[in-house]
Amino acid sequence: MDNPERYLTDRERLAQLLKDLRSGAGMTGAQAAAAAGMSQAKISKWENAHLLPSPPDSATILDVYRATPDARVEVGELVDRLHADIESNRTHLRRGAAQRQTQIGRIEAAAKELRFFSILGVPGLLQTPAYMRRIFSLDLSGAELVRAIEARQRRQHVLHEADKRFMFVLTEAALRWGFVPAEARAEQVARIASYLGNDYVRIGIIPTGAEVGDVPLHSFQIFDARLVTVGLLHATITVSDPQDIAQYRRHFDTLASGALFGDDSRDLLERLRNDG
């Protein structure tokens, strides 16, 4: 996506468009629901951006409204894009890793409640410069590498905004993974420990062997109740459907229930730091 914030405004655009189409058809919400064989509550949720219609449902309601070809195209594009957007990581690199970091920073700046879950890596907002360099040097070098690191460091300033709430949940394996040398791992663990006791940054560590009520398939980030991003090897997936986001929030809560926080987390981090 060229502009990640577009996915928040697109949902509002879709809601208004569906409302205008119903009004243009001279129908009340109850009439539209009856004609489509749906509940009035569903129609209302679409028009208030509380629920994203599925492609089949959107096609049905467009038939009810006798929408024009242009309106059908616009609605179809919005629905498809909002359900899930996949952007190749090659596209990120082509456009510039530093620019991508700036885009992510805008999403973080707009959110008030940010949740991060990571299986085998340290979230960007918590990374040390050495860890960042190792990450970005997989694909970048020279001036572009330096710009990407500097852009990610600028993103980290958001952690000092007291009007936000951050929650990070990491596995113990993420901190033991030999991605960086032992000295750099110890430095990274110390950086994470430095945030413990912060009123608006909570960090939980899921110890190896902990009983957790769900199986995480990948890392992900949640921004308020508006947006989820999932980083895969080849691409980044953006999710903005309210029902899907609610599922990710429940998944996050289940995973967090198996994590150690506060002094217990501090003790585990100290052991990890000493173990090297």
TITIMI-127884 format. One record per residue: residue number from 1; residue in three letters; x, y, z of N, C-alpha, C, CB in turn. Coordinates in steps of 0.05 Angstrom, whole numbers, padded with zeros to 5 digits. Each point is the difference from the previous one (the first is absolute). Glycine has a CB too. Layout:
- NUM  ALA  X  Y  Z  X  Y  Z  X  Y  Z  X  Y  Z
...
***
This chain:
- 1  MET  00017  -00024  00000  -00017  00024  00000  00017  00025  00000  -00036  -00025  00024
- 2  ASP  00030  00044  -00040  00015  00025  -00001  -00003  00016  00026  -00005  00001  -00050
- 3  ASN  -00018  -00002  00062  -00006  00016  00024  -00016  -00017  00019  00001  00043  -00026
- 4  PRO  00012  -00053  00048  -00015  -00018  00018  -00025  00013  00012  00043  -00022  00010
- 5  GLU  -00043  00048  -00006  -00023  00012  00012  -00025  -00001  -00018  00031  00030  00025
- 6  ARG  -00026  -00035  -00051  -00022  -00002  -00018  -00020  -00021  00008  00030  00014  -00036
- 7  TYR  -00021  -00035  00050  -00018  -00022  00007  -00019  00008  00023  00036  -00032  -00015
- 8  LEU  -00030  00053  00029  -00019  00010  00019  -00021  00017  -00013  00035  -00001  00036
- 9  THR  -00027  00018  -00054  -00019  00018  -00014  -00017  -00015  -00021  00032  00038  00007
- 10  ASP  -00021  -00060  -00018  -00015  -00015  -00019  -00025  -00012  00012  00043  -00011  -00024
- 11  ARG  -00040  00002  00049  -00023  -00012  00013  -00023  00021  00004  00031  -00033  00023
- 12  GLU  -00022  00057  -00016  -00020  00021  00003  -00012  00007  -00027  00025  00018  00039
- 13  ARG  -00009  -00018  -00060  -00010  00005  -00027  -00020  -00021  -00009  00043  00022  -00011
- 14  LEU  -00038  -00047  00017  -00018  -00022  -00007  -00026  00003  00015  00039  -00030  -00009
- 15  ALA  -00038  00037  00034  -00024  00003  00016  -00018  00022  -00011  00025  -00015  00040
- 16  GLN  -00013  00038  -00047  -00015  00022  -00011  -00012  -00007  -00027  00029  00032  00025
- 17  LEU  -00013  -00046  -00041  -00009  -00008  -00027  -00025  -00018  00002  00047  00005  -00018
- 18  LEU  -00046  -00025  00036  -00023  -00018  00003  -00024  00015  00010  00032  -00038  00009
- 19  LYS  -00028  00057  00008  -00023  00016  00010  -00012  00017  -00022  00022  00001  00046
- 20  ASP  -00004  00011  -00062  -00010  00016  -00022  -00015  -00016  -00021  00038  00031  00007
- 21  LEU  -00028  -00055  -00012  -00013  -00018  -00020  -00028  -00008  00010  00045  -00017  -00015
- 22  ARG  -00047  00011  00041  -00027  -00007  00010  -00019  00024  -00001  00022  -00033  00031
- 23  SER  -00011  00056  -00024  -00017  00024  -00001  -00008  00006  -00029  00023  00019  00041
- 24  GLY  -00005  -00022  -00059  -00006  00004  -00028  -00020  -00019  -00012  00045  00018  -00005
- 25  ALA  -00046  -00042  00018  -00020  -00019  -00009  -00027  00005  00013  00036  -00034  -00006
- 26  GLY  -00038  00054  00024  -00025  00007  00013  -00009  -00021  00020  -00012  00024  -00040
- 27  MET  00031  -00037  00053  -00006  -00022  00019  00009  00007  00028  00004  -00033  -00037
- 28  THR  -00020  00024  00056  00009  00001  00028  00018  -00023  00006  -00043  00023  00014
- 29  GLY  00056  -00023  00009  00017  -00022  00007  -00016  -00026  00002  00030  00032  00024
- 30  ALA  -00054  -00030  -00013  -00017  -00024  00004  -00008  -00011  -00027  -00017  00018  00043
- 31  GLN  00010  00000  -00062  -00008  -00009  -00027  00024  -00014  -00014  -00034  00037  -00002
- 32  ALA  00057  -00025  00004  00023  -00011  -00013  00007  -00028  00011  00018  00047  -00008
- 33  ALA  -00020  -00049  00035  00006  -00025  00013  -00020  -00022  -00009  00019  00025  00039
- 34  ALA  -00044  -00018  -00040  -00020  -00019  -00008  00004  -00009  -00029  -00033  00021  00032
- 35  ALA  00039  -00003  -00050  00004  -00006  -00028  00025  -00018  -00004  -00022  00043  -00012
- 36  ALA  00042  -00039  00029  00025  -00015  -00002  00000  -00026  00016  00024  00043  -00007
- 37  GLY  -00044  -00046  00024  -00001  -00024  00017  00020  00001  00022  -00015  -00026  -00039
- 38  MET  00020  00051  00049  00020  00004  00021  -00014  00014  00024  00038  00003  -00034
- 39  SER  -00024  00000  00055  -00010  00015  00023  00004  00030  -00003  00008  -00040  00030
- 40  GLN  -00026  00055  -00019  00004  00029  -00001  00025  00009  00015  -00050  00006  -00004
- 41  ALA  00056  -00021  00025  00024  00007  00016  00026  -00003  -00017  -00024  -00016  00041
- 42  LYS  00025  -00003  -00059  00023  -00004  -00017  00003  00024  -00019  -00005  -00050  00003
- 43  ILE  -00017  00059  -00015  00000  00023  -00018  00010  00024  00016  -00037  -00019  -00028
- 44  SER  00027  00023  00052  00008  00023  00016  00029  -00001  00007  -00046  00002  00019
- 45  LYS  00056  -00025  -00012  00029  -00002  00007  00018  00006  -00024  -00012  -00035  00035
- 46  TRP  00003  00026  -00059  00016  00007  -00024  00001  00031  -00003  -00014  -00043  -00022
- 47  GLU  -00009  00056  00025  -00001  00028  -00005  00013  00017  00022  -00042  -00008  -00025
- 48  ASN  00048  -00004  00047  00014  00014  00022  00029  -00010  00003  -00044  00006  00023
- 49  ALA  00053  -00021  -00042  00028  -00010  -00001  00006  -00017  00024  00013  00041  -00024
- 50  HIS  -00033  -00055  00035  00004  -00018  00022  00004  -00029  -00009  -00027  00031  00029
- 51  LEU  00020  -00036  -00054  00002  -00026  -00012  00007  00002  -00029  -00033  -00019  00034
- 52  LEU  00050  00002  -00044  00008  00000  -00028  -00015  -00021  -00015  00046  00017  00012
- 53  PRO  -00061  -00010  -00033  -00015  -00021  -00015  00019  -00019  -00014  -00038  00033  -00005
- 54  SER  00030  -00058  00003  00015  -00019  -00016  -00005  00006  -00030  -00003  -00035  00037
- 55  PRO  00020  00026  -00054  -00005  00004  -00029  -00027  -00010  -00009  00049  -00004  -00007
- 56  PRO  -00058  -00020  00015  -00027  -00009  -00008  -00022  00018  00010  00017  -00047  -00001
- 57  ASP  -00015  00055  00027  -00020  00018  00011  -00001  00027  -00014  00006  -00023  00044
- 58  SER  00018  00033  -00051  00000  00026  -00014  -00012  -00002  -00027  00041  00012  00025
- 59  ALA  -00037  -00035  -00039  -00012  -00004  -00026  -00031  -00002  00002  00042  -00024  -00015
- 60  THR  -00051  00011  00036  -00029  -00002  00004  -00013  00027  00005  00007  -00046  00019
- 61  ILE  00005  00062  -00002  -00012  00026  00007  00002  00019  -00024  00011  -00007  00048
- 62  LEU  00009  00004  -00064  00002  00017  -00024  -00022  -00007  -00020  00050  00004  00007
- 63  ASP  -00057  -00029  -00008  -00022  -00008  -00017  -00026  00012  00010  00023  -00043  -00011
- 64  VAL  -00027  00043  00037  -00024  00011  00013  -00002  00030  -00007  00002  -00034  00037
- 65  TYR  00021  00048  -00036  00000  00029  -00005  00001  00006  -00029  00023  00007  00043
- 66  ARG  -00021  -00027  -00060  00003  00004  -00029  00022  00021  -00006  -00049  -00011  -00006
- 67  ALA  00072  00005  00018  00023  00018  -00002  00010  00001  -00029  00012  -00010  00048
- 68  THR  -00001  00033  -00054  00012  00004  -00027  00026  -00016  -00002  -00021  00046  -00003
- 69  PRO  00030  -00051  -00022  00025  -00015  -00003  00023  00014  00014  -00016  -00016  -00044
- 70  ASP  00017  00043  00043  00022  00014  00014  -00001  -00004  00030  00000  00034  -00037
- 71  ALA  -00024  -00033  00048  -00003  -00004  00029  00008  -00029  00008  -00037  00035  00001
- 72  ARG  00030  -00054  -00018  00007  -00028  00005  00031  -00003  00000  -00043  -00015  -00021
- 73  VAL  00056  00027  00002  00029  -00001  -00001  00012  00012  00025  -00001  00001  -00050
- 74  GLU  -00008  00022  00058  00012  00014  00023  -00005  -00016  00026  -00007  00044  -00023
- 75  VAL  -00017  -00054  00027  -00006  -00015  00024  00017  -00026  00000  -00047  00019  00001
- 76  GLY  00048  -00032  -00024  00015  -00025  -00002  00030  00004  00007  -00032  -00016  -00034
- 77  GLU  00043  00037  00024  00029  00006  00005  00004  00006  00030  00005  00017  -00047
- 78  LEU  -00023  -00002  00059  00003  00007  00028  -00002  -00025  00017  -00019  00045  -00009
- 79  VAL  -00001  -00062  00003  -00005  -00024  00016  00024  -00019  -00002  -00049  00004  -00007
- 80  ASP  00059  -00008  -00017  00023  -00018  -00004  00024  00010  00015  -00018  -00014  -00044
- 81  ARG  00023  00040  00042  00024  00012  00011  -00001  -00001  00031  00005  00029  -00041
- 82  LEU  -00029  -00024  00052  -00003  00002  00029  00002  -00027  00014  -00027  00041  -00008
- 83  HIS  00018  -00062  -00006  00000  -00026  00014  00028  -00008  00006  -00042  -00013  -00024
- 84  ALA  00060  00016  00006  00028  -00006  00006  00017  00010  -00023  -00012  -00041  00027
- 85  ASP  00033  00056  -00020  00018  00010  -00021  00027  -00013  00004  -00025  00044  -00003
- 86  ILE  00036  -00054  -00019  00026  -00013  00002  00020  00016  -00017  -00021  -00045  00007
- 87  GLU  00042  00054  00005  00020  00015  -00015  00026  -00014  00001  -00024  00043  00010
- 88  SER  00036  -00048  -00032  00025  -00014  -00002  00022  00015  00014  -00014  -00020  -00043
- 89  ASN  00031  00006  00058  00023  00013  00013  00020  00010  -00020  -00007  -00030  00039
- 90  ARG  00007  00019  -00063  00017  00010  -00022  -00009  00029  -00007  00008  -00047  -00018
- 91  THR  -00035  00051  00020  -00010  00027  -00006  00010  00020  00021  -00041  -00020  -00021
- 92  HIS  00041  00011  00047  00011  00017  00021  00028  00009  -00006  -00030  -00024  00033
- 93  LEU  00046  00004  -00041  00029  00006  -00005  00003  00019  -00024  00012  -00044  00020
- 94  ARG  -00029  00039  -00040  00003  00017  -00024  -00008  00029  00006  -00011  -00040  -00029
- 95  ARG  -00009  00044  00046  -00008  00027  00006  00018  00013  00021  -00047  -00013  -00011
- 96  GLY  00061  -00004  00026  00018  00011  00020  -00008  -00009  00028  00009  00039  -00030
- 97  ALA  00010  -00053  00044  -00006  -00010  00026  -00005  00023  00020  00027  -00040  -00010
- 98  ALA  -00012  00062  00006  -00004  00023  00018  -00028  00012  -00003  00050  00010  -00003
- 99  GLN  -00059  -00008  -00022  -00027  00010  -00004  -00021  -00018  00013  00015  00020  -00044
- 100  ARG  -00010  -00046  00042  -00019  -00019  00013  00000  00004  00030  00009  -00033  -00037
- 101  GLN  00014  00037  00049  00001  00005  00029  -00016  00025  00007  00044  -00023  00002
- 102  THR  -00043  00044  -00019  -00015  00024  00005  -00030  -00005  -00002  00038  00027  -00018
- 103  GLN  -00046  -00044  -00001  -00028  -00007  -00003  -00010  -00014  00025  00005  -00003  -00049
- 104  ILE  00010  -00016  00059  -00008  -00015  00024  -00001  00019  00024  00021  -00042  -00018
- 105  GLY  -00002  00061  00019  00000  00020  00021  -00025  00016  00001  00049  00002  -00004
- 106  ARG  -00061  00004  -00020  -00024  00016  00000  -00024  -00016  00011  00017  00025  -00040
- 107  ILE  -00017  -00051  00035  -00021  -00017  00012  00003  00000  00030  -00001  -00029  -00042
- 108  GLU  00025  00025  00052  00005  00000  00029  -00007  00026  00013  00036  -00034  -00008
- 109  ALA  -00030  00056  -00006  -00006  00026  00011  -00030  00005  00002  00042  00017  -00019
- 110  ALA  -00058  -00029  00001  -00029  00004  00000  -00014  -00017  00020  00003  00012  -00047
- 111  ALA  00009  -00034  00056  -00013  -00019  00018  00005  00008  00029  00006  -00036  -00033
- 112  LYS  -00024  00028  00050  00002  00005  00029  00006  -00026  00016  -00032  00038  -00005
- 113  GLU  00023  -00060  -00005  00005  -00026  00012  00014  -00018  -00020  -00040  00005  00031
- 114  LEU  00065  -00012  -00025  00016  -00016  -00019  00008  -00026  00013  00016  00042  -00023
- 115  ARG  -00020  -00064  00009  00007  -00026  00011  00017  -00014  -00021  -00043  -00003  00027
- 116  PHE  00064  -00010  -00017  00020  -00013  -00017  00005  -00029  00011  00021  00044  -00013
- 117  PHE  -00024  -00063  -00005  00007  -00028  00008  00022  -00009  -00019  -00047  -00009  00018
- 118  SER  00068  -00003  -00007  00022  -00010  -00016  00009  -00028  00009  00014  00048  -00008
- 119  ILE  -00011  -00065  -00012  00009  -00028  00006  00030  -00002  00001  -00042  -00017  -00022
- 120  LEU  00055  00026  00000  00029  -00004  -00002  00015  00025  -00009  -00008  -00048  -00010
- 121  GLY  00001  00070  00021  00013  00025  -00006  -00008  00021  00019  00002  -00012  -00048
- 122  VAL  00013  00034  00049  -00005  00022  00017  -00015  00022  -00015  00041  -00010  00028
- 123  PRO  -00064  00019  -00019  -00014  00021  -00014  00017  00025  -00005  -00042  -00017  00020
- 124  GLY  00038  00030  -00042  00017  00023  -00008  00002  00022  00021  -00012  -00010  -00046
- 125  LEU  -00010  00015  00060  00000  00022  00020  00018  -00007  00023  -00046  00012  -00013
- 126  LEU  00053  -00037  00017  00017  -00007  00023  00029  -00007  -00008  -00041  -00017  00022
- 127  GLN  00047  00018  -00048  00026  -00009  -00009  00023  00019  00006  -00024  -00024  -00036
- 128  THR  00047  00013  00042  00024  00016  00003  00011  00006  -00028  00010  -00020  00045
- 129  PRO  00008  00040  -00047  00012  00006  -00027  00014  -00025  -00011  00005  00047  00014
- 130  ALA  00008  -00062  00003  00014  -00024  -00010  -00019  -00020  -00012  00036  00007  00034
- 131  TYR  -00059  -00011  -00021  -00020  -00018  -00010  -00012  00010  -00026  -00010  -00015  00048
- 132  MET  00004  00041  -00049  -00010  00012  -00025  00019  -00005  -00023  -00024  00035  00027
- 133  ARG  00050  -00030  -00021  00020  -00002  -00022  00000  -00029  -00011  00028  00036  00021
- 134  ARG  -00030  -00055  -00003  00000  -00028  -00008  -00025  -00006  -00017  00026  -00013  00041
- 135  ILE  -00049  00023  -00033  -00025  -00004  -00015  00002  00012  -00028  -00025  00001  00043
- 136  PHE  00032  00025  -00044  -00001  00014  -00026  00023  -00009  -00018  -00021  00039  00023
- 137  SER  00043  -00048  -00012  00023  -00007  -00017  -00005  -00026  -00015  00030  00023  00032
- 138  LEU  -00052  -00036  -00026  -00007  -00024  -00016  -00007  00008  -00029  -00017  -00022  00041
- 139  ASP  00007  00047  -00044  -00008  00009  -00027  00013  00026  -00008  -00043  -00023  00007
- 140  LEU  00054  00038  00011  00009  00027  -00006  00030  00003  00007  -00046  00018  00009
- 141  SER  00058  00003  -00020  00027  00007  00006  00005  00030  -00005  00015  -00047  -00012
- 142  GLY  00007  00057  00021  00008  00027  -00006  -00020  00021  00012  00022  -00017  -00041
- 143  ALA  -00027  00038  00025  -00016  00022  00009  -00029  -00008  00006  00029  00030  -00026
- 144  GLU  -00039  -00049  00010  -00028  -00009  00004  -00003  -00015  00026  -00006  -00003  -00050
- 145  LEU  00026  -00012  00058  00001  -00013  00026  -00001  00020  00022  00025  -00038  -00019
- 146  VAL  -00009  00058  00017  00001  00021  00021  -00026  00015  00002  00049  00005  -00008
- 147  ARG  -00062  00001  -00015  -00025  00014  00000  -00022  -00017  00013  00013  00025  -00041
- 148  ALA  -00013  -00051  00036  -00020  -00017  00011  00003  -00002  00031  -00001  -00026  -00043
- 149  ILE  00025  00024  00052  00005  -00001  00029  -00009  00026  00013  00039  -00032  -00006
- 150  GLU  -00032  00054  -00006  -00007  00026  00012  -00031  00004  00000  00044  00019  -00016
- 151  ALA  -00057  -00029  -00005  -00029  00003  -00001  -00013  -00017  00022  00003  00008  -00050
- 152  ARG  00007  -00032  00054  -00011  -00017  00022  00005  00012  00027  00007  -00041  -00029
- 153  GLN  00016  00053  00033  00006  00013  00025  -00019  00023  00005  00048  -00013  -00004
- 154  ARG  -00055  00028  -00017  -00019  00022  00003  -00028  -00011  00008  00025  00027  -00034
- 155  ARG  -00032  -00051  00024  -00025  -00012  00008  -00001  -00005  00030  -00003  -00021  -00045
- 156  GLN  00026  00014  00057  00000  -00007  00028  -00007  00024  00018  00035  -00034  -00011
- 157  HIS  -00034  00058  00001  -00008  00023  00017  -00029  -00002  00009  00033  00028  -00025
- 158  VAL  -00049  -00043  00011  -00028  -00003  00007  -00004  -00013  00028  -00012  -00003  -00049
- 159  LEU  00032  -00013  00057  -00001  -00013  00026  00000  00019  00023  00023  -00039  -00021
- 160  HIS  -00016  00064  00016  00001  00019  00022  -00025  00018  00001  00050  00000  -00004
- 161  GLU  -00070  -00007  -00011  -00025  00015  00000  -00019  -00011  00021  00006  00011  -00049
- 162  ALA  -00010  00003  00070  -00014  -00010  00023  -00030  -00004  -00005  00033  00022  00028
- 163  ASP  -00044  -00011  -00050  -00028  -00003  -00005  -00006  -00026  -00015  -00005  00049  -00002
- 164  LYS  00026  -00066  -00003  -00004  -00025  -00013  00005  -00023  00019  00014  00021  -00043
- 165  ARG  -00023  -00044  00035  00004  -00024  00016  00011  -00022  -00018  -00038  00012  00032
- 166  PHE  00061  -00023  -00024  00013  -00021  -00016  00001  -00026  00016  00028  00035  -00023
- 167  MET  -00032  -00057  00009  00003  -00026  00012  00015  -00018  -00019  -00043  00006  00027
- 168  PHE  00065  -00016  -00018  00017  -00018  -00016  -00001  -00028  00013  00030  00038  -00016
- 169  VAL  -00035  -00058  00001  00002  -00028  00009  00020  -00014  -00018  -00048  00000  00019
- 170  LEU  00069  -00011  -00007  00021  -00014  -00015  00004  -00027  00012  00022  00043  -00013
- 171  THR  -00014  -00062  -00003  00008  -00026  00011  00029  00001  00010  -00032  -00023  -00032
- 172  GLU  00038  00006  00051  00027  -00003  00009  00019  -00007  -00023  -00016  -00014  00045
- 173  ALA  00005  -00003  -00064  00016  -00008  -00023  00008  00024  -00017  -00023  -00044  00000
- 174  ALA  00006  00065  -00001  00007  00023  -00016  00025  00014  00010  -00048  00006  -00010
- 175  LEU  00052  -00008  00036  00023  00013  00013  00025  -00018  00001  -00032  00028  00026
- 176  ARG  00028  -00053  -00030  00022  -00019  -00001  00010  -00006  -00028  -00017  -00020  00042
- 177  TRP  00000  00027  -00061  00007  -00007  -00028  00027  00012  -00008  -00050  -00001  -00011
- 178  GLY  00067  -00015  -00001  00027  00009  -00005  00003  00017  -00025  00015  -00041  00022
- 179  PHE  -00032  00060  -00025  00000  00017  -00023  00023  00021  00001  -00050  -00006  -00005
- 180  VAL  00056  00014  00029  00023  00019  00004  00019  -00014  00020  -00029  00041  -00009
- 181  PRO  00054  -00031  00010  00020  -00012  00018  -00009  00003  00029  00036  00011  -00032
- 182  ALA  -00024  -00027  00050  -00008  -00001  00028  00001  00027  00013  00017  -00046  00002
- 183  GLU  00003  00062  -00008  00003  00026  00013  -00024  00018  -00009  00050  -00004  00001
- 184  ALA  -00057  00003  -00026  -00022  00016  -00010  -00027  -00010  00011  00026  00009  -00042
- 185  ARG  -00028  -00035  00046  -00025  -00011  00013  -00003  00011  00028  00003  -00041  -00029
- 186  ALA  00020  00041  00044  -00001  00010  00027  -00008  00029  00001  00035  -00033  00013
- 187  GLU  -00024  00049  -00032  -00007  00028  -00002  -00030  00003  -00006  00047  00011  -00015
- 188  GLN  -00057  -00028  -00003  -00028  00002  -00008  -00018  -00007  00024  00012  -00012  -00047
- 189  VAL  -00005  -00008  00062  -00016  -00008  00024  00000  00023  00020  00011  -00049  -00007
- 190  ALA  00012  00062  00011  00002  00022  00018  -00018  00023  -00009  00047  -00013  00012
- 191  ARG  -00048  00018  -00038  -00017  00022  -00010  -00030  -00006  00007  00033  00009  -00038
- 192  ILE  -00041  -00034  00034  -00027  -00007  00006  -00006  00002  00030  00000  -00031  -00039
- 193  ALA  00019  00022  00055  -00004  00002  00029  -00002  00029  00010  00026  -00042  00005
- 194  SER  -00014  00061  -00020  00000  00028  00008  -00028  00012  -00001  00046  00004  -00017
- 195  TYR  -00064  -00017  00003  -00028  00010  -00002  -00018  -00011  00022  00007  00005  -00049
- 196  LEU  00002  -00025  00063  -00016  -00011  00022  -00005  00021  00021  00018  -00046  -00010
- 197  GLY  -00042  00048  00020  -00006  00020  00020  -00011  00026  -00013  00035  -00019  00029
- 198  ASN  -00034  00021  -00055  -00011  00023  -00014  -00031  -00002  00001  00041  00002  -00031
- 199  ASP  -00053  00021  00037  -00029  00000  00003  -00016  -00006  -00025  00007  00032  00036
- 200  TYR  00004  -00026  -00059  -00015  -00003  -00025  00013  -00019  -00020  -00016  00045  00007
- 201  VAL  00037  -00059  00002  00012  -00021  -00017  00001  -00026  00017  00028  00034  -00027
- 202  ARG  -00043  -00054  00019  -00001  -00026  00014  00014  -00021  -00018  -00043  00012  00025
- 203  ILE  00060  -00028  -00013  00015  -00020  -00015  -00004  -00027  00014  00034  00034  -00017
- 204  GLY  -00044  -00053  00002  -00003  -00027  00011  00017  -00020  -00015  -00046  00012  00015
- 205  ILE  00057  -00031  -00001  00016  -00021  -00012  -00013  -00027  00005  00043  00028  00005
- 206  ILE  -00048  -00043  -00026  -00010  -00027  00003  00023  -00019  00003  -00042  00011  -00028
- 207  PRO  00046  -00022  00052  00023  -00018  00004  -00004  -00026  -00015  00008  00021  00044
- 208  THR  00014  -00033  -00051  00000  -00026  -00013  -00014  -00020  00019  00042  00010  -00027
- 209  GLY  -00061  -00025  00017  -00014  -00020  00017  -00025  00011  00013  00044  -00020  00008
- 210  ALA  -00050  00046  -00012  -00024  00011  00012  -00025  -00012  -00013  00025  00043  00011
- 211  GLU  -00046  -00046  00005  -00025  -00009  -00011  -00015  00023  -00012  -00003  -00037  00034
- 212  VAL  -00002  00036  -00060  -00013  00022  -00015  -00024  -00013  -00015  00043  00027  -00005
- 213  GLY  -00066  -00013  00006  -00024  -00012  -00010  -00005  00003  -00030  -00018  00010  00044
- 214  ASP  00039  -00003  -00059  -00003  00003  -00029  00027  -00004  -00013  -00039  00031  00006
- 215  VAL  00038  -00035  -00032  00025  -00005  -00015  00005  00024  -00019  -00006  -00051  00002
- 216  PRO  00027  00066  00003  00006  00023  -00018  00013  -00010  -00026  00005  00031  00040
- 217  LEU  -00016  -00022  -00062  00011  -00009  -00026  00019  00021  -00012  -00041  -00025  -00008
- 218  HIS  00040  00049  00019  00017  00022  -00010  -00001  00023  00019  -00007  -00014  -00048
- 219  SER  00025  00033  00044  00000  00024  00016  -00020  00019  -00012  00048  -00006  00013
- 220  PHE  -00057  00026  00003  -00020  00019  -00010  00000  00025  00018  -00028  -00037  -00021
- 221  GLN  00016  00058  00010  -00002  00025  00015  -00029  00010  -00002  00048  00012  -00009
- 222  ILE  -00059  -00001  00031  -00027  00010  00001  00000  00029  00007  -00018  -00045  00013
- 223  PHE  00004  00062  -00029  -00001  00028  00005  -00029  00008  00006  00040  00008  -00031
- 224  ASP  -00045  -00003  00057  -00027  00006  00009  -00018  -00024  -00008  00007  00051  -00003
- 225  ALA  -00032  -00044  -00004  -00018  -00021  -00011  -00004  00005  -00030  -00023  -00005  00045
- 226  ARG  00044  00017  -00058  -00003  00009  -00027  00017  -00015  -00021  -00011  00044  00020
- 227  LEU  00034  -00055  -00011  00018  -00010  -00020  00018  -00021  00013  -00001  00044  -00024
- 228  VAL  00006  -00065  00008  00020  -00021  00007  00019  -00003  -00023  -00034  -00024  00030
- 229  THR  00060  00022  -00024  00019  -00006  -00021  00014  -00026  00008  00007  00049  -00011
- 230  VAL  -00002  -00065  -00010  00013  -00026  00003  00023  -00002  -00018  -00043  -00022  00013
- 231  GLY  00067  00019  -00002  00024  -00001  -00017  00007  -00029  -00006  00016  00043  00020
- 232  LEU  -00016  -00050  -00046  00009  -00026  -00009  00027  00002  -00014  -00048  -00015  -00004
- 233  LEU  00059  -00007  -00003  00026  00000  -00014  00000  00016  -00025  00010  -00044  00020
- 234  HIS  -00032  00041  -00036  00000  00011  -00027  -00017  00025  -00001  00007  -00044  -00018
- 235  ALA  -00024  00050  00038  -00019  00022  -00003  -00010  00009  00028  -00013  -00018  -00045
- 236  THR  00000  00041  00044  -00014  00010  00024  -00030  00000  -00006  00040  00029  00013
- 237  ILE  -00056  -00040  00005  -00028  -00001  -00003  -00013  00021  00019  00001  -00049  -00013
- 238  THR  -00019  00065  00002  -00014  00020  00016  -00029  -00009  00002  00031  00037  -00015
- 239  VAL  -00042  -00037  00039  -00027  -00009  00006  -00015  00022  00013  00014  -00048  00004
- 240  SER  -00038  00055  -00013  -00015  00021  00012  -00030  -00007  00005  00031  00032  -00022
- 241  ASP  -00038  -00057  00016  -00028  -00008  00005  -00003  -00002  00031  -00003  -00025  -00045
- 242  PRO  -00018  00038  00056  -00004  00000  00029  -00001  -00028  00012  -00024  00043  -00005
- 243  GLN  00011  -00062  -00008  -00003  -00027  00011  00028  -00014  00000  -00047  -00002  -00017
- 244  ASP  00062  00006  -00003  00027  -00011  -00001  00018  00012  00022  -00005  -00009  -00050
- 245  ILE  00003  00035  00053  00016  00014  00020  -00008  -00010  00028  00004  00041  -00029
- 246  ALA  -00030  -00045  00034  -00009  -00010  00025  00011  -00028  00006  -00042  00027  -00005
- 247  GLN  00045  -00043  -00016  00011  -00027  00003  00030  00002  00007  -00033  -00018  -00033
- 248  TYR  00047  00037  00021  00029  00004  00007  00002  00010  00029  00011  00009  -00048
- 249  ARG  -00028  00008  00056  00001  00010  00028  -00005  -00022  00020  -00016  00045  -00016
- 250  ARG  -00003  -00063  00010  -00004  -00023  00018  00024  -00018  00000  -00050  00002  -00009
- 251  HIS  00061  -00007  -00014  00024  -00016  -00003  00023  00012  00017  -00014  -00015  -00046
- 252  PHE  00017  00041  00044  00022  00014  00015  -00005  -00004  00030  00005  00034  -00037
- 253  ASP  -00029  -00031  00046  -00006  -00002  00029  00006  -00029  00010  -00035  00036  -00005
- 254  THR  00029  -00055  -00012  00005  -00028  00008  00030  -00005  00002  -00042  -00015  -00023
- 255  LEU  00057  00026  00004  00029  -00004  00001  00012  00015  00023  00001  -00005  -00049
- 256  ALA  -00011  00029  00055  00010  00016  00022  -00005  -00013  00027  -00007  00041  -00027
- 257  SER  -00014  -00057  00028  -00006  -00014  00026  00022  -00020  00008  -00049  00006  -00010
- 258  GLY  00065  -00014  -00009  00022  -00018  00006  00027  00014  00005  -00024  -00034  -00027
- 259  ALA  00024  00061  00026  00024  00015  00003  00006  00009  00029  -00006  00016  -00047
- 260  LEU  00031  -00011  00052  00008  00011  00026  00003  00030  -00003  00024  -00043  00013
- 261  PHE  -00034  00057  00007  00002  00029  00000  00012  00010  00027  -00040  00003  -00030
- 262  GLY  00048  00022  00031  00010  00012  00024  00025  -00013  00010  -00046  00011  00012
- 263  ASP  00048  -00017  00014  00024  -00011  00012  00007  -00027  -00011  -00009  00025  00041
- 264  ASP  -00012  -00041  -00048  00005  -00027  -00011  00014  00003  -00028  -00040  -00019  00025
- 265  SER  00030  00038  -00040  00013  00005  -00026  00028  00010  00004  -00044  00011  -00020
- 266  ARG  00049  00007  00039  00026  00010  00005  00020  -00022  00008  -00021  00043  00015
- 267  ASP  00012  -00062  00001  00017  -00022  00008  00007  -00017  -00024  -00021  00000  00046
- 268  LEU  00002  -00005  -00063  00006  -00017  -00024  00019  00015  -00018  -00045  -00021  00003
- 269  LEU  00042  00047  -00007  00018  00015  -00017  00028  00000  00012  -00039  00028  -00015
- 270  GLU  00041  -00027  00041  00026  00000  00012  00014  -00027  -00005  -00016  00033  00036
- 271  ARG  00001  -00054  -00034  00012  -00027  -00006  00009  -00001  -00029  -00030  -00021  00036
- 272  LEU  00013  00031  -00054  00007  00000  -00028  00026  00016  -00005  -00048  -00006  -00012
- 273  ARG  00050  00029  00025  00024  00017  -00003  00025  -00015  00010  -00029  00042  00004
- 274  ASN  00026  -00055  00018  00024  -00014  00012  00007  -00024  -00016  -00013  00016  00045
- 275  ASP  -00007  -00029  -00057  00005  -00024  -00016  00015  00006  -00026  -00041  -00021  00019
- 276  GLY  00037  00047  -00028  00013  00008  -00025  -00014  -00013  -00024  00044  00005  00024
***
